[in-house]
């Protein structure tokens, strides 16, 4: 697109405020497309398939969602993980749910034994599993499928159109599939 990019961390709980104030131009960090978020931002077409999963320690006896009954879970606050858990019947059976400012802190509590599992985006979980091999595993079942998009300020249709065109080009020439395979071990990109 001929733009210089600056990546910066933000307070996830204020992501739409960061965008609407102009402090950032895009939200592009595992940003799940939901109806509620569509009311606040413009979205590119979905570019990646994802699902909400539960990560447990590699040596945990937990294997399926039903095993979470009576267990302590963690998740990133104001994330789609909370929505997925709320929509699952297992939510009524877990002992408790702790919310964290980010996934790293939730995974730290999992490793320390304060949690039995962390509800998290599958692509994020697989990333952490790749850098901390033999530390985590996923339960056999996922909570909810979802799709990622890039969020743009509501009044910036021009930027959305320009970005969508660039994403379409990356998809059509195979570059997006190559990037997905490099980072996730498979092509999760939507065409």
Secondary structure by P-SEA (a helix, b strand, c coil): ccbbbbbbbccccaaaaaaaacccccccccccccaaaaaccccccccbbbbbbbbcccccccccccccccbbbbbccccaaaaaaaacccccccccccccccaaaaaaaaaacccccccccaaaaaaaaaaacccccccccccccbbbbbbcccccaaaaaaaaaaaaaaaaaaaaaaaaaaccccccccc
